[in-house]
Amino acid sequence: MDVQRYLERRQLQNEQQPKYRELCMVCIQPKFSCYCEHIQKFDPHIDFVVLIHPIEVHRRIATGRMSHLTLQNSHLIMGQDYTESSEVNRLLEDPSRHCVMLYPGRTSRNLTPMNDQERTELFPHGKRLTIFVIDGTWATARRTVRQSKNLHAIPRICFAPEKPSTFRVRKQPHAACYSTIEAIHHTIELLGKSQGFDTASREHDKLLYVFDKMVERQLEFIKLSENKPGHLRYRRDRKKLASA
């Protein structure tokens, strides 16, 4: 290959490379993977409070922020120990709210086997149902629950996943472990009707729509990366180094 052809090829490769430095300040994603165009806001008649771990804030694939951007009247609060969080405590102390936490455990009320009437009677009437959701790994979620003493007293709810997660671009501990956005969607599916939300409208599927678009785009990036010249060679070289 002569120098001119080499330079032309390098220029073409540079033009095709995503511009990592350009960041969308709404979804906090590089511009080339921004999903804002797919966000369709809706009101689920439930206020969700996403407690996002600092590690998740900087992840390329974090669905807690995605949920917050899609859900009207939601809150996104960063931290690990929320005991002294003024924003969290203000919500917990608001007499117009009934606060619960979506978190599995022995003391959690399983929504799945309940019928509509049982789910309606589970919460007091006349108060805005406010659900705290922890966005992080299982390890960081457990640490947050343990350290945040102000969350210890609120009731906990959970559900039994009916199908595997579709989070194909991030390794989950188990197929039934849902991403934050999938967990919120399923919670609305179970509790929406009891709070006056029309689940038959399928408006809450807007959560899965933007989630699926993000997953599809990430899979495209992975495929493009694997098709780049030198990708397989690099993997072979790593194996040689490991065995050396």
Backbone torsions as a table, in degrees:
resi	resn	phi	psi	omega
1	MET	NA	128.1	179.6
2	ASP	-78.6	169.5	-174.7
3	VAL	-61.9	-41.6	-177.3
4	GLN	-62.7	-45.9	179.2
5	ARG	-63.7	-36.9	178.8
6	TYR	-63.6	-45.1	-179.5
7	LEU	-64.9	-39.6	178.8
8	GLU	-64.3	-39.6	179.7
9	ARG	-67.0	-41.4	178.6
10	ARG	-63.2	-40.3	179.2
11	GLN	-63.5	-41.9	178.8
12	LEU	-63.4	-41.8	178.7
13	GLN	-63.5	-40.7	179.3
14	ASN	-65.2	-37.2	179.4
15	GLU	-67.9	-31.5	-178.6
16	GLN	-84.3	-14.2	-179.3
17	GLN	-72.5	137.4	175.0
18	PRO	-62.4	148.1	179.9
19	LYS	-92.7	95.8	-172.5
20	TYR	-67.4	-25.0	-174.6
21	ARG	-76.6	-20.7	-179.6
22	GLU	-82.0	114.2	-174.4
23	LEU	-114.7	133.8	172.7
24	CYS	-77.6	126.5	-175.9
25	MET	-85.1	2.3	177.0
26	VAL	-96.2	-58.5	-179.4
27	CYS	-91.2	-4.0	-180.0
28	ILE	56.3	43.8	176.6
29	GLN	-121.0	153.3	170.5
30	PRO	-55.6	146.7	-175.4
31	LYS	-54.2	-34.4	-176.7
32	PHE	-71.3	-17.6	178.5
33	SER	-118.1	17.0	178.2
34	CYS	-61.7	133.8	-178.9
35	TYR	-111.4	11.3	-175.1
36	CYS	-58.5	-32.6	-178.5
37	GLU	-65.1	-17.7	-178.3
38	HIS	-98.4	-2.2	-178.7
39	ILE	-77.3	128.0	175.4
40	GLN	-128.9	106.0	-175.5
41	LYS	-70.3	150.0	174.0
42	PHE	-155.9	161.4	-180.0
43	ASP	-105.2	111.8	-178.8
44	PRO	-83.5	2.7	-176.9
45	HIS	66.3	15.5	175.0
46	ILE	-134.9	135.6	176.2
47	ASP	-92.0	122.5	178.2
48	PHE	-102.8	133.3	177.3
49	VAL	-113.5	107.9	-178.1
50	VAL	-91.7	114.4	177.3
51	LEU	-93.7	99.8	-171.7
52	ILE	-96.6	128.6	178.8
53	HIS	-72.1	144.3	-179.4
54	PRO	-53.1	-33.1	178.2
55	ILE	-62.5	-39.8	-177.9
56	GLU	-67.2	-30.5	-178.4
57	VAL	-57.4	-37.0	-174.8
58	HIS	-96.8	2.2	178.4
59	ARG	-75.4	144.0	175.8
60	ARG	-65.8	-33.4	-176.4
61	ILE	-119.9	88.5	178.6
62	ALA	-126.7	121.7	-173.2
63	THR	-96.1	-4.8	177.0
64	GLY	-65.1	-46.4	177.6
65	ARG	-65.1	-39.3	178.1
66	MET	-58.6	-42.0	178.0
67	SER	-62.7	-46.6	-179.0
68	HIS	-59.8	-40.3	-178.6
69	LEU	-69.8	-22.9	-178.5
70	THR	-92.6	-31.1	-174.9
71	LEU	-91.9	122.1	173.6
72	GLN	-69.1	149.2	178.0
73	ASN	62.7	22.8	177.7
74	SER	-94.8	167.5	-180.0
75	HIS	-130.2	142.8	175.6
76	LEU	-124.2	113.8	-174.8
77	ILE	-126.0	122.4	-178.1
78	MET	-89.5	140.9	176.0
79	GLY	163.5	-175.6	174.5
80	GLN	-129.7	-50.9	174.1
81	ASP	-105.2	111.4	-174.8
82	TYR	-98.2	13.4	-176.7
83	THR	-55.3	-41.9	-177.1
84	GLU	-102.6	12.7	-179.2
85	SER	-71.7	116.0	-178.8
86	SER	-64.8	-35.3	-178.9
87	GLU	-68.8	-43.2	178.3
88	VAL	-66.6	-44.8	-178.5
89	ASN	-65.7	-33.8	177.2
90	ARG	-63.3	-41.1	178.4
91	LEU	-67.7	-42.5	-178.7
92	LEU	-64.9	-32.6	-176.2
93	GLU	-91.6	-2.5	-179.6
94	ASP	-71.4	115.2	-177.1
95	PRO	-67.5	-14.6	180.0
96	SER	-85.0	-2.1	-177.2
97	ARG	-113.5	151.6	167.6
98	HIS	-117.4	110.4	-173.5
99	CYS	-97.2	135.3	174.3
100	VAL	-137.0	166.8	178.2
101	MET	-122.3	132.2	175.6
102	LEU	-83.5	102.9	-175.9
103	TYR	-161.3	129.0	-178.0
104	PRO	-74.1	153.8	177.8
105	GLY	161.5	173.3	-177.2
106	ARG	-63.4	-32.0	-177.2
107	THR	-92.4	0.7	-178.1
108	SER	-81.9	139.9	176.4
109	ARG	-82.7	120.2	-178.6
110	ASN	-80.4	116.8	-177.0
111	LEU	-76.1	-24.4	-170.7
112	THR	-59.3	-49.0	-177.3
113	PRO	-77.4	-7.1	-177.6
114	MET	-76.8	150.5	171.6
115	ASN	-91.0	176.0	-175.9
116	ASP	-58.6	-40.6	-178.4
117	GLN	-65.9	-42.2	179.2
118	GLU	-63.8	-38.1	178.6
119	ARG	-68.9	-35.6	178.0
120	THR	-66.3	-41.2	-177.7
121	GLU	-77.2	-7.9	-177.9
122	LEU	-70.9	-27.2	-175.5
123	PHE	-122.1	148.9	-179.6
124	PRO	-68.2	144.2	178.3
125	HIS	-77.1	151.8	175.6
126	GLY	84.7	2.6	178.0
127	LYS	-121.9	146.5	-179.4
128	ARG	-77.1	118.3	178.1
129	LEU	-68.0	123.9	-178.0
130	THR	-123.4	117.9	-174.1
131	ILE	-111.3	121.1	176.0
132	PHE	-86.3	130.6	-179.6
133	VAL	-126.9	129.8	-179.0
134	ILE	-94.9	122.7	-178.8
135	ASP	-103.8	105.5	-179.6
136	GLY	178.5	-175.9	174.8
137	THR	-72.2	167.7	178.2
138	TRP	-61.3	-36.3	-179.6
139	ALA	-66.5	-46.6	-179.4
140	THR	-70.3	-31.8	178.2
141	ALA	-64.9	-44.8	178.2
142	ARG	-61.3	-39.7	179.8
143	ARG	-66.1	-41.2	178.6
144	THR	-62.1	-45.2	179.8
145	VAL	-63.5	-41.1	-178.6
146	ARG	-67.6	-41.1	-174.5
147	GLN	-82.2	-29.5	-175.2
148	SER	-83.9	89.2	-175.0
149	LYS	-63.8	-27.7	-179.7
150	ASN	-71.4	-13.4	178.5
151	LEU	-93.7	-8.3	-174.6
152	HIS	-66.6	-32.0	-172.2
153	ALA	-87.7	-14.5	-175.5
154	ILE	-81.9	147.5	-180.0
155	PRO	-61.1	154.2	179.3
156	ARG	-119.4	144.1	176.8
157	ILE	-126.5	159.2	177.1
158	CYS	-154.9	178.5	175.6
159	PHE	-147.9	163.4	176.0
160	ALA	-98.7	113.1	-179.4
161	PRO	-54.7	134.2	-177.1
162	GLU	-93.3	-16.1	179.4
163	LYS	-153.3	162.7	-177.9
164	PRO	-65.3	155.8	174.4
165	SER	-66.3	149.9	176.0
166	THR	-103.0	17.8	-179.7
167	PHE	-79.0	77.6	-170.8
168	ARG	-81.0	-7.0	-176.0
169	VAL	-108.7	6.8	176.6
170	ARG	-141.9	128.2	-175.6
171	LYS	-67.7	128.0	177.4
172	GLN	-106.5	149.1	179.4
173	PRO	-58.8	-30.3	-177.2
174	HIS	-152.4	151.6	-178.2
175	ALA	-59.3	-27.2	-178.4
176	ALA	-88.1	0.2	177.3
177	CYS	-80.2	115.4	-176.6
178	TYR	-87.9	150.8	168.6
179	SER	-70.0	166.5	-179.1
180	THR	-57.8	-44.3	-176.3
181	ILE	-69.3	-35.1	176.5
182	GLU	-68.0	-39.4	179.6
183	ALA	-64.9	-41.2	178.5
184	ILE	-65.5	-43.0	179.0
185	HIS	-58.5	-45.5	-177.5
186	HIS	-69.6	-32.7	176.8
187	THR	-64.4	-41.5	176.4
188	ILE	-64.4	-39.1	178.1
189	GLU	-57.6	-39.2	-177.0
190	LEU	-84.2	-36.2	-172.2
191	LEU	-108.7	-13.0	-175.1
192	GLY	-53.8	-47.6	-177.3
193	LYS	-60.2	-39.1	-179.0
194	SER	-67.5	-17.9	-179.1
195	GLN	-108.5	12.6	176.7
196	GLY	86.9	11.3	177.8
197	PHE	-93.1	133.9	-178.4
198	ASP	-83.1	94.5	-179.3
199	THR	-66.7	-23.6	179.3
200	ALA	-66.6	-20.9	178.7
201	SER	-70.5	-19.7	-178.7
202	ARG	60.6	23.0	177.1
203	GLU	-60.7	-32.2	-178.5
204	HIS	-69.2	-12.2	175.0
205	ASP	-68.4	-10.3	175.2
206	LYS	-62.4	-27.1	174.9
207	LEU	-64.5	-46.9	-179.2
208	LEU	-70.9	-28.7	179.9
209	TYR	-62.2	-53.1	-178.6
210	VAL	-68.1	-33.9	177.3
211	PHE	-62.9	-47.7	-179.7
212	ASP	-63.7	-38.0	178.2
213	LYS	-62.8	-41.6	178.6
214	MET	-64.5	-44.3	-179.7
215	VAL	-62.2	-44.8	179.4
216	GLU	-59.0	-42.9	-178.4
217	ARG	-66.9	-41.2	178.9
218	GLN	-64.3	-37.7	177.6
219	LEU	-65.1	-35.4	176.6
220	GLU	-63.7	-43.0	179.2
221	PHE	-62.6	-40.5	179.1
222	ILE	-62.8	-43.3	-179.9
223	LYS	-64.1	-42.9	178.7
224	LEU	-63.4	-40.3	180.0
225	SER	-63.3	-40.6	-178.9
226	GLU	-70.3	-23.7	-178.7
227	ASN	-89.9	-2.8	-179.7
228	LYS	-68.8	143.6	176.2
229	PRO	-58.8	133.7	178.5
230	GLY	93.0	-10.4	-178.1
231	HIS	-63.0	-50.4	-179.2
232	LEU	-69.0	-35.9	179.2
233	ARG	-62.8	-39.8	179.7
234	TYR	-63.0	-41.0	179.9
235	ARG	-66.3	-38.6	178.4
236	ARG	-65.9	-41.1	-179.8
237	ASP	-62.7	-38.4	178.9
238	ARG	-63.2	-39.1	178.9
239	LYS	-65.4	-39.4	179.2
240	LYS	-63.3	-42.5	179.9
241	LEU	-63.7	-38.7	-178.1
242	ALA	-66.6	-33.2	-177.4
243	SER	-89.5	-8.4	-176.8
244	ALA	-73.2	NA	NA
